[in-house]
């Protein structure tokens, strides 16, 4: 998944409307994009202010859930926990939706940072690069969804 915006000129000003979009490979190798979440208009400073990273690992992994969990919790997550700048880490197992539909994800991990600047600094470290390079050892590239977001204050 990735962020995509559309531009619109209105009243002499340019507006950007953002969506989270997912790419899926169809039969015959054709790739299509599907909007998953409409975010609306956000400015550049809001976009830069996102400071939460969510990793969602699809059920469609090439290995069994047991093998995934063994590697993920035994090898991968200790590297993540070693990053002192991460404020909070939450690992969750999705449950079926209220309609009973199964979740497409096996694990969802949230990493919380104090600020966008901290996130930017951490992602430039050798430790973070090692974490990123470790992901293909337990999950296919198309089985990982990463979302970076800013938590909205209560209204």
C-alpha positions in Angstrom: 0.0 0.0 0.0 1.1 3.5 -0.6 -0.2 7.1 -0.5 -1.5 8.7 -3.6 -2.9 12.2 -4.1 -5.0 13.8 -6.8 -4.6 17.6 -7.5 -7.5 19.9 -8.0 -7.4 23.6 -8.6 -10.2 25.5 -6.9 -10.5 29.3 -6.3 -7.0 29.8 -7.8 -5.4 27.4 -5.2 -4.1 23.9 -5.6 -5.6 21.3 -3.3 -4.3 17.7 -2.8 -6.7 14.9 -1.8 -4.9 11.9 -0.4 -5.9 8.2 -0.4 -4.2 5.0 0.7 -4.0 2.8 -2.3 -3.3 -0.9 -2.6 -1.7 -2.6 -5.7 -2.8 -6.1 -6.5 -1.5 -8.4 -9.2 -4.3 -10.0 -11.3 -4.3 -13.0 -13.5 -2.1 -12.5 -16.5 0.3 -10.4 -14.4 -1.8 -7.1 -14.8 -1.5 -4.8 -11.7 -4.5 -2.8 -10.6 -4.7 -0.1 -7.9 -7.6 0.0 -5.5 -8.2 2.9 -3.0 -8.4 1.4 0.5 -8.9 4.6 2.5 -9.8 8.1 1.5 -7.9 10.6 3.7 -9.1 13.8 2.2 -7.2 17.0 2.0 -4.1 17.2 4.1 -1.2 19.7 3.7 2.5 19.0 3.4 3.2 19.7 7.1 0.4 17.3 8.2 1.8 14.7 5.8 5.3 15.1 7.3 3.9 15.0 10.8 2.8 11.3 10.6 4.6 9.5 13.3 3.0 6.1 13.7 4.1 3.1 11.6 1.7 0.1 11.2 3.0 -3.1 9.6 0.4 -5.6 8.6 1.5 -9.1 7.5 -1.0 -10.8 5.2 -2.2 -14.4 5.7 -0.8 -15.2 2.2 2.7 -15.7 3.5 4.8 -18.5 1.9 5.2 -20.3 5.2 2.9 -21.7 7.9 1.7 -19.4 10.7 3.8 -21.3 13.2 7.0 -20.8 11.1 6.1 -17.1 10.7 5.6 -16.6 14.4 8.7 -18.5 15.4 10.9 -16.3 13.2 9.0 -13.1 13.8 9.0 -13.3 17.6 12.3 -15.1 17.9 14.5 -13.2 15.5 12.8 -10.1 14.0 11.0 -8.5 17.0 14.1 -8.6 19.3 15.8 -6.3 16.7 12.8 -4.0 16.8 12.6 -4.0 20.7 16.3 -3.0 20.7 15.6 0.3 19.0 15.4 2.6 22.1 13.8 5.5 20.2 10.5 3.5 19.7 8.1 4.9 22.3 5.6 2.0 22.2 5.2 -1.3 20.4 1.9 -3.2 20.1 1.6 -6.5 18.3 -2.0 -7.7 17.7 -3.7 -10.7 16.0 -6.7 -9.5 14.0 -10.0 -11.2 14.6 -12.9 -11.6 12.2 -15.0 -8.6 11.4 -18.5 -8.0 12.9 -19.9 -9.7 9.8 -17.7 -12.8 10.4 -15.4 -12.1 7.5 -11.8 -13.2 8.3 -9.1 -10.6 8.4 -6.6 -10.7 5.6 -3.8 -10.2 8.1 -2.0 -12.6 10.4 -0.2 -10.0 12.6 -0.5 -6.2 12.9 2.4 -4.4 14.6 2.3 -0.8 15.6 5.4 1.2 16.3 5.0 4.6 18.0 7.5 7.4 17.9 7.6 10.7 19.8 7.7 12.8 16.6 8.2 12.6 12.8 11.7 13.7 13.3 12.5 10.8 15.6 11.0 8.4 13.0 13.1 10.0 10.3 16.2 9.7 12.3 15.6 6.1 13.3 15.0 5.0 9.7 18.4 6.3 8.7 20.3 4.1 11.3 22.1 0.8 10.5 19.8 -0.9 13.1 16.7 0.1 11.2 18.2 -0.9 7.8 18.9 -4.4 9.3 15.3 -4.6 10.4 14.1 -3.7 6.9 16.5 -6.2 5.3 15.3 -8.9 7.7 11.6 -8.7 6.5 12.1 -10.8 3.3 13.4 -13.7 5.5 9.8 -14.3 6.8 7.4 -12.4 4.6 7.0 -11.9 0.8 7.1 -8.3 -0.3 3.5 -8.3 -1.4 2.4 -9.7 2.0 3.5 -6.6 3.9 1.5 -3.5 4.3 3.1 -0.4 5.9 1.1 2.6 6.9 2.6 5.7 8.5 0.0 7.9 10.2 -0.6 10.7 12.6 -2.9 10.1 15.6 -5.7 12.7 15.6 -6.5 14.4 18.9 -9.9 13.8 20.5 -12.5 16.3 19.2 
